[in-house]
């Protein structure tokens, strides 16, 4: 993946528009590839695993837990180097989608889950793509919202220009994170995705979750290690029925990536959620839950 864009693939969020209470659920721990990952589970039935995006953690999904757990065993976890797991700027970058995907496979094995519905957002959806391509037998359905799988644009018409523009939008945020100016980095990152004033419109709890997970963004900004690219050929290995969602008002970057996924995935359905931008599950939770449950019910 090109160095100028690899940091931007990481954790394109934004934070949830509503941070739900923990519903009294107990946070558990599972050992995955030598690290402890926190998770919450509720309900019974076919397993459904929810994977958060960048500058987020398991709390992002709590407002969805009660609805989805009515008919499913729902597992919500925090990816490596995200709260409340151990975090460090020297830890795993949020954009290390290949490793986060491998962690997902190992976690399901540890929990005795052989096959699951995977519901994932943003950089978590990027990780879910790696997981589904490498472990297609473990996926019953795949539901992904706007994964920043930017390598898919590398050969697409006009893709180079879109990547250049997207990189420019995040240059100041990346520079702030590289200087350990976390507060400025979080503000600049939010406004690069959502426009001027976005950070100030966040609630205190939303900004707190961003801050709790800032070191994964710093890790993205300072890493010099290139990551494997997710390709169209990899997408073609995903045999499970796949739902790909876009926000109606999301940046062109995400719509063009989903264009390429729509071209490459063997069994895909695409929907656009009205009135929402990139963080569809947080901005339009009821519409998103309806879409997820309807898709799972059909498969």
Beta strands, then each sheet from edge to edge (+ up, - down):
strand 1: 28-32
strand 2: 35-42
strand 3: 46-51
strand 4: 72-77
strand 5: 116-121
strand 6: 139-145
strand 7: 241-247
strand 8: 268-273
sheet 1: 1+ 2- 4+ 3+ 5+ 6+ 7+ 8+
end
